[in-house]
């Protein structure tokens, strides 16, 4: 009889413990659900117009993706904000309006966002492509050079003159890294390729871009690439009857007879993940630099109708090798344009070296401002 009472007592304790555990789990689930449904104000700041079909357009598509996947988020934007002290005023106003997370989508905002973040410690600031962080300021970017390498493979297969033109804005590390990666990709399938670089000194200046494009075509380029916000380069390529490589977004509709493909940005999934973290209080400052293997932010975009299945298969194979680690874009031996060995065989550039790169690889004709 005593044994039965003892067993009953044990069973009662087990039932009470299990009930407490279940109630605790339900309470935690309810708290998480409430957190995920909590309203949160989010703002984006763009340097140029959202209709540029390039960088700002791709960022805007990411914002729209966020809106469609997080109905509890109140998402706004301000475009045409220059990379000057004016941007500091915009970031300040957005913080004062109650936005809990603010995305600054261009490199030139870095110092201004750093200053504003100090004044609003309870607001999360996310800066694209920068390197300065604090407790409430993080950075994010994609390993653009991976998509650039793959687009270079396409260009290398379609040039007949072995001359590819590249219209660039400035010789900053981001741009230099992309030109280098693009060239390495082209040379991986066509060692005779030369890439001629012309600068416009602006992220978006259609008139200058058109002049630069025509000068490169006149110099023998039969494929054009660029690192700009507009679609002027591919449109000029179509007018002149040569091919083009797009960047940032799918540019085929702007020049369907010229665009072979190109690296594209896909910011949406990352924005959803980041805003959810800010909403539920799990966000922590970090420097995110995601690649193709993350299945977000950067990838090779849709192909033009003229691209053969053989070239698609070749790019697909390289893409898979980047994901599984068999292909590293900046693995040696790599020589600079003067013939100096910069990366020895078996060695790879570090992230720090890629983020500060200031030299062109062999085969590039152009200069870098020091």
C-alpha positions as CSV (number, residue, x, y, z in Angstrom):
1,X,0.0,0.0,0.0
2,X,2.8,2.3,0.9
3,X,4.5,1.4,-2.4
4,X,1.4,2.4,-4.3
5,X,1.2,5.7,-2.5
6,X,4.8,6.3,-3.3
7,X,4.3,5.5,-7.0
8,X,1.3,7.8,-7.1
9,X,3.2,10.5,-5.6
10,X,6.0,10.1,-8.1
11,X,3.5,10.1,-11.0
12,X,1.9,13.3,-9.6
13,X,5.3,15.0,-9.5
14,X,6.0,14.0,-13.1
15,X,2.6,15.3,-14.3
16,X,3.2,18.6,-12.5
17,X,6.7,18.9,-14.0
18,X,5.4,18.1,-17.5
19,X,2.6,20.6,-17.2
20,X,5.0,23.3,-16.1
21,X,7.2,22.5,-19.1
22,X,4.4,22.5,-21.6
23,X,3.0,25.8,-20.2
24,X,6.5,27.3,-20.4
25,X,6.9,26.2,-24.0
26,X,3.5,27.6,-24.9
27,X,4.3,30.9,-23.2
28,X,7.7,31.1,-25.0
29,X,6.0,30.3,-28.3
30,X,3.3,32.9,-27.7
31,X,6.0,35.5,-26.8
32,X,7.9,34.7,-30.0
33,X,4.7,34.9,-32.1
34,X,3.8,38.2,-30.5
35,X,7.3,39.5,-31.2
36,X,7.1,38.4,-34.9
37,X,3.8,40.2,-35.3
38,X,4.9,43.3,-33.5
39,X,4.9,46.4,-35.7
40,X,8.2,47.8,-36.6
41,X,9.2,50.9,-38.7
42,X,11.9,50.4,-41.3
43,X,13.5,53.0,-43.6
44,X,15.8,52.8,-46.6
45,X,18.0,55.6,-48.0
46,X,19.1,55.5,-51.6
47,X,21.8,57.6,-53.3
48,X,20.0,57.7,-56.7
49,X,16.5,57.2,-58.2
50,X,14.8,53.8,-57.7
51,X,14.0,53.6,-61.4
52,X,17.6,53.5,-62.5
53,X,17.4,49.8,-63.4
54,X,20.7,49.3,-61.6
55,X,22.0,49.5,-58.0
56,X,19.1,51.5,-56.5
57,X,16.5,49.6,-58.5
58,X,17.9,46.3,-57.1
59,X,17.8,47.7,-53.6
60,X,14.3,48.8,-54.1
61,X,13.3,45.3,-55.2
62,X,14.7,44.1,-51.9
63,X,12.6,46.6,-50.0
64,X,9.5,45.4,-51.8
65,X,10.4,41.8,-51.0
66,X,10.6,42.8,-47.4
67,X,7.2,44.4,-47.5
68,X,5.6,41.4,-49.0
69,X,7.2,38.9,-46.6
70,X,6.7,41.0,-43.4
71,X,3.3,42.6,-43.3
72,X,4.0,43.8,-39.8
73,X,6.8,46.1,-41.0
74,X,6.0,49.7,-42.0
75,X,8.6,50.2,-44.7
76,X,9.5,53.6,-46.3
77,X,12.3,55.0,-48.4
78,X,14.0,58.2,-49.4
79,X,15.9,58.3,-52.7
80,X,18.2,60.8,-54.4
81,X,20.1,61.5,-51.2
82,X,23.6,62.6,-52.0
83,X,26.7,61.1,-50.2
84,X,27.2,64.4,-48.4
85,X,26.3,66.0,-45.1
86,X,22.7,66.2,-46.4
87,X,22.5,62.4,-45.8
88,X,23.2,62.9,-42.1
89,X,20.1,65.1,-41.9
90,X,18.0,62.5,-43.6
91,X,19.2,59.7,-41.2
92,X,18.6,61.9,-38.2
93,X,15.0,62.7,-39.4
94,X,14.3,59.0,-40.0
95,X,15.5,58.1,-36.5
96,X,13.4,60.9,-35.0
97,X,10.3,59.6,-36.8
98,X,10.5,56.3,-34.9
99,X,12.2,54.0,-37.4
100,X,13.8,51.1,-35.5
101,X,16.1,50.0,-38.3
102,X,17.5,52.1,-41.0
103,X,19.4,50.9,-44.1
104,X,21.9,53.2,-45.8
105,X,22.6,51.6,-49.2
106,X,25.7,53.2,-50.5
107,X,29.4,53.4,-49.4
108,X,29.5,57.2,-49.1
109,X,27.0,57.3,-46.2
110,X,29.5,55.5,-43.8
111,X,30.8,58.4,-41.8
112,X,27.5,60.2,-41.6
113,X,25.7,57.0,-40.4
114,X,28.4,56.5,-37.8
115,X,27.8,59.9,-36.4
116,X,24.0,59.6,-36.3
117,X,24.2,56.1,-34.8
118,X,25.9,57.6,-31.7
119,X,23.0,59.9,-31.2
120,X,20.3,57.2,-31.4
121,X,21.6,54.1,-29.5
122,X,18.2,52.4,-29.6
123,X,18.0,52.5,-33.4
124,X,19.6,49.8,-35.5
125,X,21.6,51.2,-38.5
126,X,22.7,49.0,-41.3
127,X,25.3,50.3,-43.8
128,X,25.9,48.7,-47.1
129,X,29.5,48.0,-48.2
130,X,31.2,50.0,-45.4
131,X,33.6,48.8,-42.7
132,X,32.8,50.9,-39.6
133,X,30.7,49.3,-36.9
134,X,29.4,50.0,-33.4
135,X,27.0,48.4,-30.9
136,X,24.0,49.6,-33.0
137,X,25.7,50.0,-36.4
138,X,26.4,46.9,-38.6
139,X,27.5,46.5,-42.2
140,X,26.4,44.2,-45.0
141,X,27.5,43.4,-48.5
142,X,27.7,40.6,-51.0
143,X,30.8,38.9,-52.5
144,X,30.2,40.7,-55.7
145,X,33.5,39.4,-57.2
146,X,31.9,35.9,-57.4
147,X,29.1,37.0,-59.7
148,X,31.6,39.2,-61.6
149,X,33.9,36.2,-62.3
150,X,31.0,34.2,-63.7
151,X,29.8,37.1,-65.9
152,X,33.4,37.4,-67.1
153,X,33.3,33.8,-68.2
154,X,30.3,34.7,-70.4
155,X,32.1,37.7,-71.9
156,X,35.2,35.7,-72.6
157,X,33.3,33.2,-74.6
158,X,31.6,35.8,-76.7
159,X,34.3,38.2,-77.6
160,X,35.8,37.7,-81.1
161,X,38.2,40.6,-81.0
162,X,39.5,39.6,-77.6
163,X,39.0,43.2,-76.4
164,X,36.4,43.8,-73.7
165,X,35.5,47.4,-72.6
166,X,34.7,48.2,-69.0
167,X,33.1,51.5,-68.1
168,X,33.8,52.3,-64.4
169,X,32.8,55.1,-62.0
170,X,35.9,55.4,-59.8
171,X,39.0,53.4,-59.0
172,X,38.0,52.5,-55.4
173,X,38.7,49.0,-54.1
174,X,35.1,47.8,-54.7
175,X,35.3,48.7,-58.4
176,X,38.9,47.5,-58.8
177,X,38.0,44.1,-57.2
178,X,35.1,43.7,-59.6
179,X,37.1,44.6,-62.7
180,X,39.9,42.1,-61.6
181,X,37.4,39.3,-60.9
182,X,35.6,39.9,-64.2
183,X,38.9,39.8,-66.1
184,X,40.0,36.6,-64.4
185,X,36.7,35.0,-65.3
186,X,37.1,36.0,-69.0
187,X,40.7,34.8,-69.1
188,X,39.8,31.5,-67.6
189,X,38.1,30.6,-70.9
190,X,40.1,32.9,-73.2
191,X,43.7,33.7,-72.1
192,X,44.0,36.3,-74.9
193,X,41.4,38.6,-73.5
194,X,42.3,42.2,-72.7
195,X,40.1,44.5,-70.7
196,X,40.2,48.2,-71.4
197,X,39.0,50.5,-68.6
198,X,37.5,54.0,-68.9
199,X,36.2,56.0,-65.9
200,X,33.2,58.4,-65.8
201,X,33.9,59.8,-62.3
202,X,30.2,59.3,-61.4
203,X,27.9,56.5,-60.4
204,X,25.4,57.7,-63.0
205,X,26.2,60.1,-65.8
206,X,24.4,58.8,-69.0
207,X,26.1,61.3,-71.4
208,X,29.6,60.5,-70.2
209,X,28.8,56.8,-70.1
210,X,27.7,56.9,-73.7
211,X,30.9,58.7,-74.8
212,X,33.0,56.2,-72.9
213,X,31.1,53.2,-74.4
214,X,31.6,54.5,-77.9
215,X,35.3,55.2,-77.3
216,X,35.8,51.6,-76.2
217,X,33.9,50.2,-79.2
218,X,36.0,52.4,-81.5
219,X,39.1,50.9,-79.8
220,X,38.0,47.4,-80.8
221,X,35.8,46.2,-77.9
222,X,33.0,43.9,-79.0
223,X,31.7,43.3,-75.5
224,X,31.1,46.0,-72.9
225,X,30.8,45.7,-69.1
226,X,30.2,48.3,-66.5
227,X,29.9,49.1,-62.7
228,X,27.3,51.9,-62.9
229,X,23.7,52.7,-61.9
230,X,22.2,53.2,-65.4
231,X,21.6,51.1,-68.4
232,X,23.3,53.4,-70.9
233,X,26.3,51.1,-71.5
234,X,24.2,48.1,-72.7
235,X,21.9,50.4,-74.6
236,X,24.9,51.9,-76.4
237,X,26.2,48.4,-77.1
238,X,23.0,47.5,-78.8
239,X,23.0,50.6,-80.9
240,X,26.5,49.8,-82.1
241,X,25.9,46.1,-82.6
242,X,28.1,44.6,-79.9
243,X,27.4,42.6,-76.8
244,X,27.1,43.8,-73.2
245,X,27.2,42.4,-69.6
246,X,24.7,43.9,-67.2
247,X,25.1,44.5,-63.5
248,X,22.9,44.9,-60.4
249,X,19.7,43.8,-62.0
250,X,18.3,42.0,-65.1
251,X,19.0,44.5,-67.9
252,X,17.8,42.4,-70.8
253,X,14.6,44.4,-71.3
254,X,16.7,47.6,-71.9
255,X,18.9,46.0,-74.5
256,X,17.6,42.5,-75.5
257,X,19.9,42.2,-78.5
258,X,23.0,43.0,-76.5
259,X,22.8,41.8,-72.9
260,X,24.3,38.3,-72.5
261,X,23.7,38.3,-68.7
262,X,25.4,39.6,-65.7
263,X,25.8,39.5,-61.9
264,X,22.6,40.6,-60.1
265,X,21.8,41.5,-56.5
266,X,19.0,39.8,-54.5
267,X,18.7,41.7,-51.3
268,X,15.2,40.7,-50.2
269,X,15.9,37.5,-48.1
270,X,18.7,39.2,-46.2
271,X,16.5,42.2,-45.4
272,X,13.8,40.0,-44.0
273,X,16.2,38.1,-41.9
274,X,17.8,41.3,-40.5
275,X,14.5,43.1,-39.8
276,X,13.1,40.0,-38.0
277,X,16.2,40.0,-35.8
278,X,15.7,43.7,-35.0
279,X,12.1,43.1,-34.2
280,X,12.6,40.2,-31.8
281,X,15.6,41.7,-30.1
282,X,18.2,39.2,-31.4
283,X,20.0,41.5,-33.8
284,X,23.7,42.0,-33.1
285,X,26.2,44.2,-34.8
286,X,28.4,42.4,-37.4
287,X,30.1,42.7,-40.7
288,X,28.2,40.5,-43.1
289,X,29.8,39.6,-46.5
290,X,27.8,36.8,-48.0
291,X,28.5,35.0,-51.2
292,X,26.7,32.8,-53.7
293,X,26.9,29.9,-51.3
294,X,24.6,31.7,-48.9
295,X,21.9,31.7,-51.6
296,X,21.3,35.4,-51.2
297,X,22.5,38.8,-52.2
298,X,24.7,38.1,-55.2
299,X,24.4,35.6,-58.1
300,X,24.6,35.3,-61.8
301,X,21.5,36.6,-63.5
302,X,19.2,35.5,-66.3
303,X,20.9,34.8,-69.7
304,X,20.2,36.6,-73.0
305,X,18.5,34.5,-75.7
306,X,21.8,34.4,-77.6
307,X,23.7,32.5,-74.9
308,X,24.3,28.9,-75.9
309,X,23.6,25.9,-73.6
310,X,27.3,25.0,-73.6
311,X,28.2,28.4,-72.1
312,X,25.4,28.1,-69.6
313,X,26.7,24.7,-68.5
314,X,30.2,26.1,-68.2
315,X,29.0,28.9,-66.0
316,X,26.9,26.6,-64.0
317,X,29.9,24.3,-63.3
318,X,32.0,27.3,-62.1
319,X,29.1,28.5,-60.0
320,X,28.9,25.1,-58.3
321,X,32.6,25.0,-57.8
322,X,32.5,28.4,-56.1
323,X,29.8,27.1,-53.7
324,X,31.6,23.9,-52.9
325,X,34.9,25.7,-52.4
326,X,36.7,24.1,-55.4
327,X,37.0,27.5,-57.1
328,X,38.3,30.6,-55.4
329,X,38.3,33.7,-57.6
330,X,41.5,35.2,-56.1
331,X,43.6,32.1,-55.8
332,X,47.1,32.2,-57.3
333,X,49.1,32.4,-59.3
334,X,47.9,35.9,-60.1
335,X,50.0,38.6,-61.7
336,X,49.4,42.3,-61.8
337,X,49.3,44.3,-65.0
338,X,53.0,45.0,-64.8
339,X,53.8,41.3,-64.6
340,X,54.6,41.1,-60.9
341,X,53.4,38.0,-59.0
342,X,50.8,39.3,-56.5
343,X,49.3,36.0,-55.3
344,X,51.5,32.9,-55.3
345,X,50.2,29.5,-56.5
346,X,48.1,27.8,-53.8
347,X,47.7,31.1,-51.9
348,X,44.4,33.2,-51.7
349,X,43.7,36.8,-51.1
350,X,42.3,37.4,-47.6
351,X,39.0,39.3,-47.1
352,X,41.0,42.3,-45.9
353,X,43.2,42.2,-49.0
354,X,40.2,42.0,-51.3
355,X,38.4,44.9,-49.5
356,X,41.4,47.1,-49.9
357,X,42.7,45.9,-53.3
358,X,44.4,48.6,-55.3
359,X,46.0,46.8,-58.3
360,X,44.8,45.5,-61.6
361,X,45.5,41.9,-62.8
362,X,47.5,41.1,-65.9
363,X,45.5,41.9,-69.1
364,X,43.8,45.0,-67.9
365,X,44.6,48.3,-69.6
366,X,43.8,51.2,-67.3
367,X,45.1,53.1,-64.3
368,X,44.2,53.3,-60.6
369,X,44.2,56.7,-58.8
370,X,46.4,56.5,-55.7
